[in-house]
Amino acid sequence: MFSAELDIILLNLVLALVAYLSVYPALAGNDLNKIALYDLGTSGIALGIVGYHYWGSEVQFNILLADVNWFWFTLISYAAIEFPMMLWYFKKHGVKMK
């Protein structure tokens, strides 16, 4: 229905929203180490779902200036979506960088 890029971006958006609005406040609070651990899990879920569909395929994804494989597109787009949410969460919950 949508392009492959949009499907991955929407998946990443949903995962990041659930993580930062529900999971992290309940399980991590303002503990940076817990947030980092849960974030590894969240990005791993995204990579697992996308990898299930595209592993071994020759599909290329356009990420502005270059064509990349599913792994890099998922990781880069997740980071781009997550970064502003992370800044908002850190400010709201008083997370201190150690």
N, C-alpha and C positions, 0 to 999 in steps of 0.2 A: 504494500500500500504506500508506504513512505520510502524514501531513499534509505540505504543502509546507514549512511552517516546520521540522518535524523533519528533513526531507530536507536542508535547507540547513544546519541546525545540525550534523547528522552529517557532512556534507561538510566544513564548517569545522573540526570536531574532528579529523577524519582528516588534513586538510592541516596543521593546527597541530602535531599529534603527529609527523608525518613530518618536518616542518621542524625542530622543536626537539629531537627525539631522534636525527635522522640527518643531515639536510642541514647545518644550522648548525654542529654540532660539527665536521663534516668540512671544510666550506668556509670558515666564517667565524671559528671559534674565539672569541676574546674581542675581536675588532675590531668596534666599534660601527657603523662606516660600512658594513662588509660585511653585518652583520646587518640593518641598515636597508634596504640594497639588495635583499638576498634576501627580506626581508619584503614589500617592495613587489611583488616577483615572485609571492610566494605569495598575497598578497591579490588580485593581478591574476588569478591562476589561478582563485581562487574566484569572483570577479566574472565572469570569462569563461564559466565553466561554468554558473553560475546565469543569466547574461544570455542565453546560448544558448537556454535553456528558456523564459525569461519576458519577453524583450525584446518590447516592443510589446503585451504583454498588459495587461489591466486588473486583474490579480490583486493583491489587497491582503494584506499580511502583518501580523499583530498582534504588536506589540512592546511588551507590557505596557500602556502608557497611550495608545497611538495606533496607527492603521493606516498603514503605509508601503508604498512600492513595493519591488520585489525588490532594487534597488540598495542602498537604505538598510538594509533588513533584513539583507542579506548583510554589509555593512560593519560595522554595529553589533554583530551577533552574532559576527563574526570577532574584533573588538576585545575583546569581553567574554570570549571563550574564550581569546584569546591573552594577555591581560594577566597572569593568574597564572602561565602558562607562561614568559612573558618574565621576570618577577621571579625565578622559580626558576632559570632559565638564567643570568641575570646573576649571581646569587649563587654558583651552582655553578662557573661558568667565570671568575669574577673580572672581569666586564665593568665598566669604569669609564665613567661619564658624563662627557663632556668639557665 
